[in-house]
């Protein structure tokens, strides 16, 4: 059984209110989440000038880093749920904290790539969200024993 510190329910999306000082509150109802760090690799391989027939050895460098999060869940009656849709429609840049258990807290600005809402006739309204962090991102790594 997984320890309490690694439970998926502790992975949180928190959005800032834009005030000074800024207060962050969790987007409620998100049940399933996926966090991703992608590093683009730029091929910097060059043939040897003094021996062009020599074997080539791969050389790479980091390019664009993309940190994103997606989640889905059940819509709850809250201003936070409505705010996500409003920020997506307004194409707002939102300060956010993404808390990933056993890793840490990623803080920065997010853009909301996508928000979906759906609802079966006899079920609850469900939603999904996709966020991408943009600009500088700070990370407060979790202390592990």
N, CA, C and O atoms as a MOPAC input file, in Angstrom:
PM7 MOZYME 1SCF
protein

 N      0.84500 1    -1.17900 1     0.00000 1
 C      0.00000 1     0.00000 1     0.00000 1
 C      0.89100 1     1.24300 1     0.00000 1
 O      1.88600 1     1.30100 1     0.72300 1
 N      0.53700 1     2.20700 1    -0.79300 1
 C      1.31300 1     3.43900 1    -0.88400 1
 C      1.19700 1     4.24500 1     0.39400 1
 O      0.15300 1     4.26700 1     1.04700 1
 N      2.30300 1     4.91300 1     0.74100 1
 C      2.28400 1     5.77500 1     1.91400 1
 C      1.38700 1     6.97800 1     1.68200 1
 O      1.10500 1     7.35200 1     0.54400 1
 N      0.94200 1     7.58000 1     2.78400 1
 C      0.03100 1     8.72500 1     2.69300 1
 C      0.65100 1     9.86900 1     1.91200 1
 O     -0.05900 1    10.61800 1     1.24100 1
 N      1.97400 1    10.01300 1     1.98900 1
 C      2.61900 1    11.14000 1     1.32200 1
 C      2.61900 1    11.00700 1    -0.19500 1
 O      2.88500 1    11.98200 1    -0.89800 1
 N      2.32300 1     9.81200 1    -0.71300 1
 C      2.35900 1     9.63200 1    -2.16200 1
 C      0.97600 1     9.43400 1    -2.77600 1
 O      0.87300 1     9.01800 1    -3.93000 1
 N     -0.06700 1     9.71800 1    -2.04200 1
 C     -1.41100 1     9.55600 1    -2.58100 1
 C     -1.69600 1    10.60800 1    -3.64000 1
 O     -1.36100 1    11.78200 1    -3.48300 1
 N     -2.33200 1    10.15200 1    -4.74000 1
 C     -2.64600 1    11.04600 1    -5.85200 1
 C     -3.53900 1    12.21100 1    -5.47100 1
 O     -3.47500 1    13.26900 1    -6.09700 1
 N     -4.37300 1    12.03300 1    -4.44900 1
 C     -5.26100 1    13.12300 1    -4.05200 1
 C     -4.48700 1    14.32300 1    -3.51200 1
 O     -5.04500 1    15.41400 1    -3.39600 1
 N     -3.20200 1    14.13200 1    -3.17700 1
 C     -2.38800 1    15.23700 1    -2.67400 1
 C     -1.71100 1    16.03000 1    -3.78700 1
 O     -1.06300 1    17.04200 1    -3.51800 1
 N     -1.85600 1    15.58100 1    -5.04300 1
 C     -1.38100 1    16.36700 1    -6.17700 1
 C     -2.43500 1    17.43300 1    -6.43200 1
 O     -3.58600 1    17.11500 1    -6.72900 1
 N     -2.04300 1    18.70000 1    -6.31700 1
 C     -3.01100 1    19.79500 1    -6.35200 1
 C     -2.69100 1    20.81800 1    -7.41800 1
 O     -1.52900 1    21.06500 1    -7.74400 1
 N     -3.74800 1    21.41100 1    -7.95600 1
 C     -3.65500 1    22.58100 1    -8.82700 1
 C     -4.18700 1    23.74000 1    -7.99300 1
 O     -5.35400 1    23.74500 1    -7.60200 1
 N     -3.33500 1    24.71700 1    -7.72300 1
 C     -3.77700 1    25.88600 1    -6.97100 1
 C     -3.60900 1    27.12700 1    -7.84000 1
 O     -2.54600 1    27.35700 1    -8.41700 1
 N     -4.67800 1    27.92700 1    -7.92600 1
 C     -4.64300 1    29.15800 1    -8.72100 1
 C     -4.59600 1    30.35900 1    -7.80200 1
 O     -5.24600 1    30.38700 1    -6.75700 1
 N     -3.81200 1    31.36000 1    -8.20700 1
 C     -3.70000 1    32.58800 1    -7.44100 1
 C     -4.85300 1    33.53000 1    -7.73300 1
 O     -5.49000 1    33.45800 1    -8.78300 1
 N     -5.10600 1    34.42100 1    -6.77000 1
 C     -6.21900 1    35.36700 1    -6.92800 1
 C     -5.78400 1    36.69300 1    -7.54400 1
 O     -6.62200 1    37.56500 1    -7.77200 1
 N     -4.48200 1    36.86500 1    -7.82000 1
 C     -3.98800 1    38.08400 1    -8.44600 1
 C     -3.83200 1    39.26200 1    -7.49800 1
 O     -3.40200 1    40.33600 1    -7.91900 1
 N     -4.17100 1    39.08400 1    -6.24100 1
 C     -4.06600 1    40.15900 1    -5.25200 1
 C     -2.64400 1    40.24300 1    -4.70200 1
 O     -1.80300 1    39.39400 1    -4.99800 1
 N     -2.38700 1    41.26700 1    -3.90700 1
 C     -1.09000 1    41.43000 1    -3.26800 1
 C     -1.29900 1    41.57100 1    -1.77300 1
 O     -1.82500 1    42.60200 1    -1.35300 1
 N     -0.92600 1    40.60800 1    -0.93700 1
 C     -0.25000 1    39.36700 1    -1.28000 1
 C     -1.21100 1    38.37700 1    -1.93400 1
 O     -2.41500 1    38.38600 1    -1.68000 1
 N     -0.65000 1    37.53900 1    -2.76800 1
 C     -1.47200 1    36.59200 1    -3.51700 1
 C     -1.83700 1    35.38500 1    -2.65800 1
 O     -1.01100 1    34.85400 1    -1.91500 1
 N     -3.08200 1    34.97400 1    -2.78000 1
 C     -3.57400 1    33.78800 1    -2.10100 1
 C     -3.85600 1    32.72700 1    -3.15200 1
 O     -4.44600 1    33.01200 1    -4.19500 1
 N     -3.43100 1    31.50100 1    -2.87100 1
 C     -3.63200 1    30.38500 1    -3.79300 1
 C     -4.66000 1    29.42500 1    -3.19800 1
 O     -4.59100 1    29.07200 1    -2.02000 1
 N     -5.61600 1    29.00700 1    -4.03500 1
 C     -6.63100 1    28.05600 1    -3.59500 1
 C     -6.73000 1    26.92500 1    -4.61100 1
 O     -6.57500 1    27.13100 1    -5.81500 1
 N     -6.99100 1    25.73000 1    -4.09800 1
 C     -7.05800 1    24.53800 1    -4.94800 1
 C     -8.29800 1    24.54500 1    -5.83300 1
 O     -9.37100 1    24.98700 1    -5.42200 1
 N     -8.13000 1    24.04400 1    -7.06000 1
 C     -9.26600 1    23.81100 1    -7.94100 1
 C     -9.91100 1    22.52100 1    -7.44300 1
 O     -9.30100 1    21.45300 1    -7.49700 1
 N    -11.13000 1    22.62300 1    -6.96600 1
 C    -11.81400 1    21.47700 1    -6.35200 1
 C    -12.37400 1    20.53100 1    -7.40900 1
 O    -12.66000 1    20.93200 1    -8.53800 1
 N    -12.51900 1    19.28600 1    -7.02400 1
 C    -13.17400 1    18.30100 1    -7.87900 1
 C    -12.26200 1    17.54800 1    -8.82000 1
 O    -12.70600 1    16.61300 1    -9.48600 1
 N    -10.97100 1    17.93600 1    -8.89700 1
 C    -10.05000 1    17.25500 1    -9.80800 1
 C     -9.64000 1    15.92500 1    -9.16700 1
 O     -8.98600 1    15.90400 1    -8.12400 1
 N    -10.03000 1    14.82800 1    -9.80000 1
 C     -9.75800 1    13.50100 1    -9.23200 1
 C     -8.52300 1    12.84700 1    -9.85600 1
 O     -7.66900 1    12.32900 1    -9.13600 1
 N     -8.42500 1    12.86500 1   -11.16300 1
 C     -7.31900 1    12.21700 1   -11.85500 1
 C     -6.41800 1    13.28300 1   -12.45500 1
 O     -6.88400 1    14.16700 1   -13.17500 1
 N     -5.11400 1    13.19800 1   -12.15600 1
 C     -4.17900 1    14.21700 1   -12.60400 1
 C     -2.95300 1    13.58000 1   -13.23500 1
 O     -2.57200 1    12.46000 1   -12.89300 1
 N     -2.34300 1    14.30700 1   -14.15800 1
 C     -1.11200 1    13.85600 1   -14.79100 1
 C     -0.19000 1    15.06400 1   -14.94300 1
 O     -0.58100 1    16.07500 1   -15.52600 1
 N      1.02400 1    14.96200 1   -14.42500 1
 C      2.00700 1    16.03700 1   -14.45000 1
 C      3.15000 1    15.60900 1   -15.35700 1
 O      3.59500 1    14.46300 1   -15.29500 1
 N      3.63200 1    16.52200 1   -16.19900 1
 C      4.63900 1    16.14800 1   -17.18200 1
 C      5.71000 1    17.22500 1   -17.31300 1
 O      5.40700 1    18.41500 1   -17.39400 1
 N      6.96800 1    16.78700 1   -17.33400 1
 C      8.10500 1    17.66600 1   -17.62600 1
 C      8.72700 1    17.13000 1   -18.91000 1
 O      9.21000 1    15.99800 1   -18.94100 1
 N      8.71800 1    17.93600 1   -19.96400 1
 C      9.27800 1    17.53000 1   -21.24800 1
 C     10.42900 1    18.45500 1   -21.61100 1
 O     10.30000 1    19.67800 1   -21.56600 1
 N     11.54900 1    17.85400 1   -21.96900 1
 C     12.70900 1    18.63100 1   -22.41400 1
 C     12.96000 1    18.34700 1   -23.88600 1
 O     13.27700 1    17.22300 1   -24.27500 1
 N     12.81200 1    19.39000 1   -24.69700 1
 C     13.15600 1    19.25900 1   -26.11000 1
 C     14.67400 1    19.10900 1   -26.20400 1
 O     15.41600 1    19.78700 1   -25.49300 1
 N     15.12200 1    18.23200 1   -27.07000 1
 C     16.55600 1    18.05000 1   -27.26700 1
 C     16.91300 1    18.58200 1   -28.65600 1
 O     16.29100 1    18.22400 1   -29.65600 1
 N     17.91700 1    19.43300 1   -28.68800 1
 C     18.39700 1    20.01700 1   -29.93400 1
 C     19.63400 1    19.24000 1   -30.37300 1
 O     20.59000 1    19.09500 1   -29.61100 1
 N     19.60700 1    18.75000 1   -31.59000 1
 C     20.74800 1    17.99400 1   -32.13100 1
 C     21.86100 1    18.97500 1   -32.48800 1
 O     21.69800 1    19.81200 1   -33.37600 1
 N     22.98700 1    18.86900 1   -31.79500 1
 C     24.13500 1    19.74800 1   -32.05600 1
 C     25.30100 1    18.97900 1   -32.68000 1
 O     26.44700 1    19.42500 1   -32.61600 1
 N     25.00800 1    17.82900 1   -33.27900 1
 C     26.03200 1    16.98900 1   -33.89400 1
 C     26.63900 1    17.70100 1   -35.09900 1
 O     25.91800 1    18.26600 1   -35.92100 1
 N     27.97200 1    17.67100 1   -35.20000 1
 C     28.68500 1    18.28600 1   -36.32200 1
 C     29.75200 1    17.31900 1   -36.82400 1
 O     30.41000 1    16.65000 1   -36.02700 1
 N     29.92500 1    17.24400 1   -38.14000 1
 C     31.01800 1    16.40400 1   -38.65100 1
 C     32.37000 1    17.05800 1   -38.33900 1
 O     32.48100 1    18.28100 1   -38.25100 1
 N     33.37600 1    16.22400 1   -38.17800 1
 C     34.73200 1    16.73200 1   -37.92800 1
 C     35.24700 1    17.42500 1   -39.18800 1
 O     35.23100 1    16.83800 1   -40.27000 1
 N     35.69500 1    18.64600 1   -39.05500 1
 C     36.17100 1    19.41600 1   -40.21100 1
 C     37.44700 1    18.81300 1   -40.81000 1
 O     37.63200 1    18.82800 1   -42.02700 1
 N     38.33400 1    18.27800 1   -39.94000 1
 C     39.59900 1    17.75400 1   -40.44700 1
 C     39.48400 1    16.32700 1   -40.96900 1
 O     40.39600 1    15.84700 1   -41.64200 1
 N     38.36300 1    15.62500 1   -40.66800 1
 C     38.14600 1    14.26700 1   -41.18500 1
 C     36.64000 1    14.04700 1   -41.37200 1
 O     36.01000 1    13.39100 1   -40.54200 1
 N     36.05400 1    14.58600 1   -42.45300 1
 C     34.61700 1    14.47200 1   -42.67000 1
 C     34.11400 1    13.03700 1   -42.78800 1
 O     32.91900 1    12.79900 1   -42.61400 1
 N     34.98400 1    12.08000 1   -43.07500 1
 C     34.54700 1    10.68500 1   -43.20200 1
 C     34.54300 1     9.95600 1   -41.85200 1
 O     34.12000 1     8.80200 1   -41.78500 1
 N     34.99800 1    10.59500 1   -40.79700 1
 C     35.03300 1     9.96700 1   -39.47300 1
 C     33.60600 1     9.73000 1   -38.97300 1
 O     32.68000 1    10.44100 1   -39.36300 1
 N     33.43600 1     8.72900 1   -38.11200 1
 C     32.10000 1     8.46900 1   -37.57200 1
 C     31.55200 1     9.70200 1   -36.83300 1
 O     32.28800 1    10.45000 1   -36.18900 1
 N     30.25100 1     9.87300 1   -36.95600 1
 C     29.59700 1    10.96000 1   -36.22500 1
 C     29.12700 1    10.44600 1   -34.87400 1
 O     28.61900 1     9.33000 1   -34.77000 1
 N     29.29100 1    11.23900 1   -33.86800 1
 C     28.80100 1    10.91600 1   -32.53100 1
 C     27.76200 1    11.95000 1   -32.14200 1
 O     27.95700 1    13.15700 1   -32.28100 1
 N     26.67000 1    11.43400 1   -31.65700 1
 C     25.56900 1    12.31200 1   -31.29100 1
 C     25.99900 1    13.32100 1   -30.22300 1
 O     26.68300 1    12.98400 1   -29.25600 1
 N     25.57900 1    14.54900 1   -30.43100 1
 C     25.77600 1    15.60500 1   -29.45600 1
 C     24.43900 1    16.33000 1   -29.32800 1
 O     23.84200 1    16.72300 1   -30.33100 1
 N     23.97400 1    16.50500 1   -28.09800 1
 C     22.67800 1    17.15200 1   -27.89200 1
 C     22.74900 1    18.22400 1   -26.83200 1
 O     23.65600 1    18.24400 1   -26.00100 1
 N     21.78600 1    19.10500 1   -26.87400 1
 C     21.66400 1    20.17500 1   -25.88100 1
 C     20.18200 1    20.34100 1   -25.55500 1
 O     19.31200 1    20.01200 1   -26.36100 1
 N     19.92100 1    20.84600 1   -24.38200 1
 C     18.53300 1    21.09900 1   -24.00800 1
 C     17.98700 1    22.28100 1   -24.79400 1
 O     18.67300 1    23.28200 1   -25.00200 1
 N     16.74700 1    22.14500 1   -25.22300 1
 C     16.03400 1    23.21500 1   -25.90700 1
 C     14.93200 1    23.73000 1   -24.99500 1
 O     15.19600 1    24.13300 1   -23.86200 1
 N     13.72400 1    23.71900 1   -25.47600 1
 C     12.58400 1    24.25200 1   -24.72200 1
 C     12.09600 1    23.22400 1   -23.71000 1
 O     11.87500 1    22.06000 1   -24.04300 1
 N     11.93100 1    23.67500 1   -22.46600 1
 C     11.36400 1    22.83300 1   -21.41400 1
 C      9.88400 1    23.16200 1   -21.31000 1
 O      9.50500 1    24.33200 1   -21.24900 1
 N      9.05100 1    22.13500 1   -21.29200 1
 C      7.61300 1    22.31900 1   -21.14600 1
 C      7.15300 1    21.56500 1   -19.90000 1
 O      7.40900 1    20.37000 1   -19.75400 1
 N      6.47900 1    22.27300 1   -19.01200 1
 C      5.89400 1    21.65300 1   -17.82700 1
 C      4.39000 1    21.82200 1   -17.95200 1
 O      3.88600 1    22.93800 1   -18.07500 1
 N      3.68100 1    20.70200 1   -17.92000 1
 C      2.23800 1    20.75800 1   -18.11800 1
 C      1.52700 1    19.83700 1   -17.14000 1
 O      2.12500 1    18.94700 1   -16.53500 1
 N      0.24800 1    20.07900 1   -17.01000 1
 C     -0.57900 1    19.28200 1   -16.12500 1
 C     -1.94300 1    19.12900 1   -16.74500 1
 O     -2.49000 1    20.07300 1   -17.31600 1
 N     -2.48700 1    17.94500 1   -16.63200 1
 C     -3.85900 1    17.72800 1   -17.06600 1
 C     -4.59600 1    17.03200 1   -15.94700 1
 O     -3.99700 1    16.33400 1   -15.12900 1
 N     -5.88200 1    17.22600 1   -15.91800 1
 C     -6.67600 1    16.59300 1   -14.88400 1
 C     -8.12800 1    16.50400 1   -15.30400 1
 O     -8.57900 1    17.18600 1   -16.22500 1
 N     -8.84000 1    15.64800 1   -14.60500 1
 C    -10.26800 1    15.52500 1   -14.85300 1
 C    -10.94600 1    15.22400 1   -13.53200 1
 O    -10.33200 1    14.71300 1   -12.59500 1
 N    -12.21700 1    15.54900 1   -13.48100 1
 C    -12.94300 1    15.30700 1   -12.25200 1
 C    -14.40400 1    15.66400 1   -12.37100 1
 O    -14.97400 1    15.71300 1   -13.46000 1
 N    -14.98300 1    15.90900 1   -11.23000 1
 C    -16.40000 1    16.21500 1   -11.12300 1
 C    -16.55500 1    17.69700 1   -10.81700 1
 O    -15.89100 1    18.23500 1    -9.93100 1
 N    -17.42600 1    18.34000 1   -11.55200 1
 C    -17.67000 1    19.76900 1   -11.32900 1
 C    -18.28800 1    19.96200 1    -9.94700 1
 O    -19.20800 1    19.24500 1    -9.55300 1
 N    -17.76600 1    20.93300 1    -9.23200 1
 C    -18.31800 1    21.27100 1    -7.92100 1
 C    -18.79900 1    22.71200 1    -7.96400 1
 O    -18.25300 1    23.54000 1    -8.69300 1
 N    -19.80200 1    22.99500 1    -7.19400 1
 C    -20.34500 1    24.35100 1    -7.15200 1
 C    -19.37300 1    25.24300 1    -6.40200 1
 O    -19.42400 1    25.34700 1    -5.17600 1
 N    -18.48500 1    25.88800 1    -7.15400 1
 C    -17.51300 1    26.79200 1    -6.53700 1
 C    -17.07400 1    27.82800 1    -7.55600 1
 O    -17.15400 1    27.61300 1    -8.76600 1
 N    -16.61300 1    28.94200 1    -7.04400 1
 C    -16.11200 1    29.99500 1    -7.93100 1
 C    -14.83800 1    29.54800 1    -8.63000 1
 O    -14.52400 1    30.05500 1    -9.70700 1
 N    -14.09300 1    28.60800 1    -8.04400 1
 C    -12.85100 1    28.14900 1    -8.64700 1
 C    -13.10900 1    27.37000 1    -9.92900 1
 O    -12.39600 1    27.52800 1   -10.92000 1
 N    -14.12900 1    26.53400 1    -9.89700 1
 C    -14.47600 1    25.76500 1   -11.09600 1
 C    -14.90400 1    26.71100 1   -12.21100 1
 O    -14.46300 1    26.56500 1   -13.35100 1
 N    -15.75200 1    27.67200 1   -11.89200 1
 C    -16.21100 1    28.63600 1   -12.88400 1
 C    -15.05300 1    29.50400 1   -13.37100 1
 O    -14.99000 1    29.86600 1   -14.54600 1
 N    -14.13600 1    29.83300 1   -12.45800 1
 C    -13.01900 1    30.69800 1   -12.82200 1
 C    -12.12200 1    30.03600 1   -13.86900 1
 O    -11.60500 1    30.72000 1   -14.75300 1
 N    -11.93300 1    28.73900 1   -13.78500 1
 C    -11.10300 1    28.03700 1   -14.76500 1
 C    -11.67500 1    28.24200 1   -16.16500 1
 O    -10.93000 1    28.54200 1   -17.09800 1
 N    -12.98200 1    28.08300 1   -16.31800 1
 C    -13.61200 1    28.28200 1   -17.62400 1
 C    -13.49200 1    29.73800 1   -18.07000 1
 O    -13.20100 1    30.01100 1   -19.23500 1
 N    -13.71500 1    30.67000 1   -17.14600 1
 C    -13.61600 1    32.10300 1   -17.47900 1
 C    -12.19500 1    32.46200 1   -17.91200 1
 O    -12.00800 1    33.17000 1   -18.90200 1
 N    -11.18900 1    31.97500 1   -17.17000 1
 C     -9.80200 1    32.27200 1   -17.52900 1
 C     -9.44000 1    31.67600 1   -18.89000 1
 O     -8.65600 1    32.26400 1   -19.63400 1
 N    -10.00300 1    30.52000 1   -19.21600 1
 C     -9.75300 1    29.91900 1   -20.53300 1
 C    -10.37300 1    30.76800 1   -21.63500 1
 O     -9.72700 1    31.03100 1   -22.64900 1
 N    -11.62100 1    31.20200 1   -21.44800 1
 C    -12.29600 1    32.04400 1   -22.43900 1
 C    -11.55700 1    33.37300 1   -22.61000 1
 O    -11.40000 1    33.86500 1   -23.72700 1
 N    -11.10300 1    33.94900 1   -21.48800 1
 C    -10.41000 1    35.23800 1   -21.51700 1
 C     -8.94900 1    35.12100 1   -21.94400 1
 O     -8.26900 1    36.13600 1   -22.09400 1
 N     -8.46400 1    33.90800 1   -22.13900 1
 C     -7.05500 1    33.64700 1   -22.44700 1
 C     -6.15000 1    34.33100 1   -21.42600 1
 O     -5.16800 1    34.98300 1   -21.78300 1
 N     -6.49900 1    34.16900 1   -20.15400 1
 C     -5.77300 1    34.81800 1   -19.06100 1
 C     -4.49300 1    34.06500 1   -18.72300 1
 O     -4.41200 1    32.84700 1   -18.87800 1
 N     -3.50800 1    34.80400 1   -18.26500 1
 C     -2.30300 1    34.23900 1   -17.67500 1
 C     -2.54700 1    34.23200 1   -16.16900 1
 O     -2.85100 1    35.26900 1   -15.58000 1
 N     -2.41400 1    33.06900 1   -15.55400 1
 C     -2.79500 1    32.90600 1   -14.15500 1
 C     -1.60000 1    32.38800 1   -13.36400 1
 O     -0.92400 1    31.45200 1   -13.79100 1
 N     -1.34300 1    32.99800 1   -12.21800 1
 C     -0.30700 1    32.46500 1   -11.33500 1
 C     -0.83100 1    31.19600 1   -10.69500 1
 O     -1.99000 1    31.12200 1   -10.28500 1
 N      0.03700 1    30.20000 1   -10.61500 1
 C     -0.40500 1    28.90500 1   -10.11100 1
 C      0.70200 1    28.21200 1    -9.34300 1
 O      1.89000 1    28.48800 1    -9.51400 1
 N      0.26300 1    27.30100 1    -8.49100 1
 C      1.15500 1    26.36500 1    -7.81200 1
 C      0.65900 1    24.97000 1    -8.15000 1
 O     -0.52900 1    24.66800 1    -8.03100 1
 N      1.58700 1    24.12900 1    -8.57200 1
 C      1.26800 1    22.73200 1    -8.83600 1
 C      2.05600 1    21.92600 1    -7.79900 1
 O      3.28600 1    21.95000 1    -7.77800 1
 N      1.32800 1    21.22100 1    -6.95300 1
 C      1.96300 1    20.46100 1    -5.88900 1
 C      1.99500 1    18.99400 1    -6.30000 1
 O      0.95300 1    18.38400 1    -6.54100 1
 N      3.20400 1    18.43100 1    -6.37700 1
 C      3.39200 1    17.04000 1    -6.76700 1
 C      4.04200 1    16.31400 1    -5.58400 1
 O      5.20900 1    16.55500 1    -5.27400 1
 N      3.29000 1    15.42400 1    -4.92400 1
 C      3.84800 1    14.72000 1    -3.77600 1
 C      5.16400 1    14.01800 1    -4.11300 1
 O      5.31800 1    13.43800 1    -5.18800 1
 N      6.09300 1    14.08200 1    -3.18500 1
 C      7.42600 1    13.49000 1    -3.26700 1
 C      8.35800 1    14.22400 1    -4.22500 1
 O      9.53900 1    13.88700 1    -4.30900 1
 N      7.84800 1    15.22200 1    -4.95000 1
 C      8.70400 1    16.06000 1    -5.78100 1
 C      8.78500 1    17.43800 1    -5.16800 1
 O      9.84100 1    17.84100 1    -4.68200 1
 N      7.68100 1    18.16500 1    -5.18400 1
 C      7.70000 1    19.50500 1    -4.63300 1
 C      6.60500 1    20.36700 1    -5.22100 1
 O      5.63700 1    19.87300 1    -5.80000 1
 N      6.78500 1    21.69200 1    -5.05400 1
 C      5.81200 1    22.66700 1    -5.52300 1
 C      6.41300 1    23.47400 1    -6.66300 1
 O      7.47400 1    24.08200 1    -6.52200 1
 N      5.72000 1    23.47000 1    -7.78800 1
 C      6.13600 1    24.20100 1    -8.98300 1
 C      5.27900 1    25.45500 1    -9.05900 1
 O      4.05500 1    25.36800 1    -9.15100 1
 N      5.91600 1    26.62300 1    -9.02100 1
 C      5.18500 1    27.88300 1    -8.98500 1
 C      5.55700 1    28.72000 1   -10.19800 1
 O      6.73300 1    28.86000 1   -10.53500 1
 N      4.53800 1    29.27700 1   -10.85200 1
 C      4.76400 1    30.12900 1   -12.00800 1
 C      3.44200 1    30.50200 1   -12.63900 1
 O      2.38100 1    30.35800 1   -12.03100 1
 N      3.51700 1    30.97600 1   -13.84800 1
 C      2.33200 1    31.38500 1   -14.59300 1
 C      1.89200 1    30.24700 1   -15.48800 1
 O      2.72000 1    29.56400 1   -16.08900 1
 N      0.58500 1    30.04100 1   -15.57700 1
 C      0.04900 1    29.00700 1   -16.46300 1
 C     -0.87000 1    29.62700 1   -17.49400 1
 O     -1.47300 1    30.67800 1   -17.27900 1
 N     -0.95600 1    28.93800 1   -18.62100 1
 C     -1.99300 1    29.21500 1   -19.60200 1
 C     -2.88900 1    27.98800 1   -19.61400 1
 O     -2.42300 1    26.86100 1   -19.44700 1
 N     -4.15500 1    28.21700 1   -19.80900 1
 C     -5.11300 1    27.12200 1   -19.82100 1
 C     -5.32200 1    26.71800 1   -21.27000 1
 O     -6.00300 1    27.40500 1   -22.03100 1
 N     -4.72100 1    25.58300 1   -21.64200 1
 C     -4.78500 1    25.10600 1   -23.02900 1
 C     -6.19000 1    24.67400 1   -23.39900 1
 O     -6.66700 1    24.93100 1   -24.50400 1
 N     -6.85200 1    24.00300 1   -22.44200 1
 C     -8.11500 1    23.37300 1   -22.80000 1
 C     -8.93500 1    23.09700 1   -21.55000 1
 O     -8.40000 1    22.69100 1   -20.51900 1
 N    -10.23800 1    23.32200 1   -21.65300 1
 C    -11.19100 1    22.94900 1   -20.61500 1
 C    -12.37500 1    22.28800 1   -21.31000 1
 O    -12.92100 1    22.83500 1   -22.26800 1
 N    -12.76400 1    21.13600 1   -20.83700 1
 C    -13.91800 1    20.43000 1   -21.37400 1
 C    -14.91400 1    20.18200 1   -20.25000 1
 O    -14.52300 1    19.97200 1   -19.10200 1
 N    -16.17700 1    20.20600 1   -20.57400 1
 C    -17.23300 1    19.82000 1   -19.63400 1
 C    -18.12600 1    18.81700 1   -20.33400 1
 O    -18.42000 1    18.95300 1   -21.52200 1
 N    -18.55200 1    17.81300 1   -19.59600 1
 C    -19.44800 1    16.80900 1   -20.15400 1
 C    -20.33800 1    16.28400 1   -19.04200 1
 O    -20.02400 1    16.42000 1   -17.85900 1
 N    -21.44300 1    15.68700 1   -19.43100 1
 C    -22.33200 1    15.14900 1   -18.42000 1
 C    -23.30900 1    14.15000 1   -18.97300 1
 O    -24.10400 1    14.46600 1   -19.85800 1
 N    -23.25100 1    12.93900 1   -18.45000 1
 C    -24.24900 1    11.95300 1   -18.85900 1
 C    -25.61700 1    12.33200 1   -18.30200 1
 O    -25.70100 1    13.03200 1   -17.29300 1
 N    -26.65300 1    11.89000 1   -18.92900 1
 C    -28.01100 1    12.24800 1   -18.53100 1
 C    -28.28000 1    11.95500 1   -17.05700 1
 O    -28.93800 1    12.74000 1   -16.37400 1
 N    -27.77400 1    10.83000 1   -16.57100 1
 C    -28.08700 1    10.45700 1   -15.19300 1
 C    -26.87100 1    10.54600 1   -14.27600 1
 O    -26.81800 1     9.87600 1   -13.24500 1
 N    -25.89200 1    11.37500 1   -14.65000 1
 C    -24.68900 1    11.49100 1   -13.82900 1
 C    -24.32200 1    12.93000 1   -13.55200 1
 O    -25.03500 1    13.86200 1   -13.92500 1
 N    -23.20200 1    13.08500 1   -12.89500 1
 C    -22.72400 1    14.41300 1   -12.54400 1
 C    -22.00900 1    15.05700 1   -13.73400 1
 O    -21.53700 1    14.36800 1   -14.63800 1
 N    -21.94100 1    16.37700 1   -13.71400 1
 C    -21.17200 1    17.09700 1   -14.72600 1
 C    -19.69600 1    16.85400 1   -14.43500 1
 O    -19.23100 1    17.04300 1   -13.31000 1
 N    -18.97500 1    16.43600 1   -15.45600 1
 C    -17.54600 1    16.17900 1   -15.33300 1
 C    -16.78900 1    17.20300 1   -16.15900 1
 O    -17.34700 1    17.82000 1   -17.06700 1
 N    -15.51400 1    17.37700 1   -15.83700 1
 C    -14.69500 1    18.32000 1   -16.59400 1
 C    -13.28000 1    17.79800 1   -16.71200 1
 O    -12.85300 1    16.93400 1   -15.94700 1
 N    -12.55800 1    18.33700 1   -17.68300 1
 C    -11.12700 1    18.07200 1   -17.81000 1
 C    -10.43700 1    19.38800 1   -18.11800 1
 O    -11.03100 1    20.31400 1   -18.67000 1
 N     -9.17600 1    19.44500 1   -17.74700 1
 C     -8.41100 1    20.68200 1   -17.89200 1
 C     -6.99400 1    20.33900 1   -18.31500 1
 O     -6.44800 1    19.31300 1   -17.90700 1
 N     -6.39900 1    21.19600 1   -19.13400 1
 C     -4.99400 1    21.08200 1   -19.51600 1
 C     -4.33800 1    22.43500 1   -19.30300 1
 O     -4.81600 1    23.45000 1   -19.80900 1
 N     -3.23600 1    22.44800 1   -18.55000 1
 C     -2.49500 1    23.67000 1   -18.24500 1
 C     -1.04800 1    23.51300 1   -18.70800 1
 O     -0.49700 1    22.41200 1   -18.68000 1
 N     -0.43900 1    24.61500 1   -19.13400 1
 C      0.98300 1    24.63100 1   -19.43300 1
 C      1.60500 1    25.81600 1   -18.71600 1
 O      1.10400 1    26.93900 1   -18.78000 1
 N      2.71500 1    25.54000 1   -18.02900 1
 C      3.42200 1    26.62600 1   -17.35800 1
 C      4.20000 1    27.40700 1   -18.40700 1
 O      4.72400 1    26.83900 1   -19.36500 1
 N      4.26500 1    28.72500 1   -18.20800 1
 C      4.94500 1    29.58300 1   -19.16800 1
 C      5.84700 1    30.55100 1   -18.41700 1
 O      5.50300 1    31.00600 1   -17.32600 1
 N      6.98900 1    30.86400 1   -18.99300 1
 C      7.91700 1    31.78000 1   -18.33700 1
 C      8.72800 1    31.06600 1   -17.26900 1
 O      8.84500 1    29.84100 1   -17.26700 1
 N      9.28700 1    31.85800 1   -16.36300 1
 C     10.14400 1    31.31300 1   -15.31000 1
 C      9.32000 1    30.50800 1   -14.30700 1
 O      8.22500 1    30.91100 1   -13.91500 1
 N      9.86100 1    29.37900 1   -13.90700 1
 C      9.18400 1    28.48000 1   -12.97200 1
 C     10.11500 1    28.24900 1   -11.79200 1
 O     11.28400 1    27.90900 1   -11.97200 1
 N      9.59300 1    28.43400 1   -10.58700 1
 C     10.40800 1    28.12500 1    -9.41000 1
 C      9.93400 1    26.78900 1    -8.84700 1
 O      8.75600 1    26.44100 1    -8.92800 1
 N     10.87500 1    26.06000 1    -8.27900 1
 C     10.55800 1    24.75500 1    -7.70600 1
 C     11.06300 1    24.72100 1    -6.27300 1
 O     12.23100 1    25.00000 1    -6.00300 1
 N     10.17200 1    24.37700 1    -5.36500 1
 C     10.55200 1    24.15000 1    -3.97400 1
 C     10.47400 1    22.64000 1    -3.78100 1
 O      9.39200 1    22.07200 1    -3.63200 1
 N     11.64800 1    21.99900 1    -3.78500 1
 C     11.70200 1    20.54500 1    -3.71400 1
 C     11.31000 1    20.08200 1    -2.32900 1
 O     11.68200 1    20.69500 1    -1.32800 1
 N     10.55800 1    18.99700 1    -2.27700 1
 C     10.10800 1    18.43700 1    -1.01300 1
 C     11.29700 1    17.76100 1    -0.31700 1
 O     12.07800 1    17.04800 1    -0.94600 1
 N     11.41200 1    18.00000 1     0.97300 1
 C     12.45800 1    17.34500 1     1.74900 1
 C     12.06800 1    15.89700 1     1.98800 1
 O     10.97400 1    15.61300 1     2.47500 1
 N     12.95800 1    14.99200 1     1.64700 1
 C     12.67700 1    13.56600 1     1.83900 1
 C     13.59900 1    13.01800 1     2.92500 1
 O     14.74700 1    13.44200 1     3.05900 1
 N     13.08400 1    12.08500 1     3.68200 1
 C     13.86500 1    11.48000 1     4.78000 1
 C     14.82700 1    10.45700 1     4.24400 1
 O     15.56700 1     9.84300 1     5.01200 1

